Amino acid sequence: MNHHHSASKMDRRRFLTILGAALAWLAAGCGRRRLQTPTPIPPAAAPPSATAILPTWTPLPPPTPAPKPTFTLSPTATPVSVPIAPTASLEGPADMALINGKVITVNSTDAIVQAVTIKNGLIQAVGTTDELRSRIGASTQVVDLQGKAVTPGLIDPHNHLQVMGLMGTYFLPFLPPEVKTMQDFQKKLAEVAAKTPKGEWIKGYYLVVAEGRVPNRQDLDPVSPEHPVWIMQQGGHFGAANSLALKIAGITAQTPNPTGGIIERDASGEPTGVFYNHRAMDLLRRYIPPWTPEMTRENIISTQALFAACGVTSFQDNNVRGTDTIGLYLDAGKQGKMLLRSAVYYTLEWPQDLNRALKELEHYADPFMRLAGFKFLIDGQAPTAYCHEPHNGISWNTSTWDPQSFKNAVRALHDTGLQICVHCAGDAATDLTLDAYEEAMNANPRPDPRHRIEHAVITTPEATRRIKDLGVVVSTQPQFIRLGGDAYARLFGEERMLRTIVTREWLDNGVHLALGSDAPTTPWYTPQVTLWGAMTRVSYSGKVIGAEQRLTIQEALRAHTMGAAYAAHEETIKGSIEVGKLADLAVWAEDPYSAPLQRLPSIPIAMTIVGGKVVYQA
Ligand SMILES: [Zn+2]
């Protein structure tokens, strides 16, 4: 326990470096640090014009030898990497008993009890403290909750744990309050260049600069004549290179846009240095020295402590680029390095990734690590949201994949028996994805494939009905309303703005909803902020976006526990505090059901338990 404790303290310090001043400025967190409530926003914090949605910084997968396939897949394959159902005896005295508290079970009747006991890593019993006294033996570790609340361990159904540690190490931060204007941005870049050997790449990331301006090569060139530069927006779907970087990558006015990617051009047709969507960014990023497997290993191991300190007990990384990175995740499971339970999804960016997805992935599963399926990004962040009607961003009518090759790939992956997740910002992106799912499911009607839409920022009412009918899960992040909400009216118009992240509509129509963080694409990564965001839907400037779509704490917590478990086919083994389920629990310093709403984002976690083991204690 000591080991984990000191690790989490160290990592919290490290994370402050990672997100730099932006975290202190904007974020709420948990653990011992008392963090300020993330409202109100200082006036200097101009709302970004672009909605951050996804991080995928990895250059093209390097041509390393692939691991041999360990399973032969057939068109009607049963999933080979299913969640491991726990089996252990619940007889005899408990290993641990949490008594005299408020145990929010999130079971089917939302029951709240006083106590829970744990045996062999599983929930042994729930009930009143008196009812459970007979379970307490000489060897039982008794935790007197003294009225504290216990919830199921939070499950983050969409984050990118293995890239979090790169923010601030591999990618240098250009963040507020240090960088608020273009002048600040240039000053910082000049400072970095002065300390970097000539010719070496400078890689960075920014959240928002100069009221939403996207830096271009004209901004970068004067302060980086001797270094190739690549600076990405924190959401991960666009970024800027300087002229030297363009030269190294051989990108000129003659370079055609790749399908689904945009090399921005000026009036004379010359590249501005700005690249939108991954396929375009890949043309440049393949020339940047990638981070090392050691860095990824370190990130996977150390970043888990951050999430443990916020009550997270499971996460799903839905954007793992490169079969080698999938391999590093699976290795972490095999080597017992996982503090939290994880399901990972392999990202396909290019048609040739389909072959890798089908042939090079090990369908591995243990109780802490599992290959769960695949991921596509069918559009970008808000400026490149693929929509039915025009918007005021960069591109509104383009998917990142040619629709037919996307459908073919979805069809082939559906046949593996695993899940598919698709990043969808615009309404047309969701509809194309639903078409692809429907066609695959009609062609091969295997039971409950439970494919997913990630983000679903703008959707139509008709899509809600289809999502329900197809049994598709919506996995979304209220933080985007906080980060980008102020820009939605200008970008999408008032009417469509009210169609952003329609959580109430989904629940009312029986859609399976999972809430998560998408860390590190926004400055907020804690479940507490996510729950608060779903309940308030407040933008930076304090504007409520779609008040009627707000959720109650009960609904939001369910979506972050049972809903998120369901999103990965795990609702029978986790997500609620019920006998026989995994003993994955979060003890809250203050009851999230009765705490004042403004305190919710910063309620500390007192203890996090995974499989009956304390992995974090304040
Ligand atoms: Zn994401």
Residues whose N, C-alpha, C, O or C-beta is under 5 A from the ligand:
A	BS01	ZN	I53 L54 P55 D518
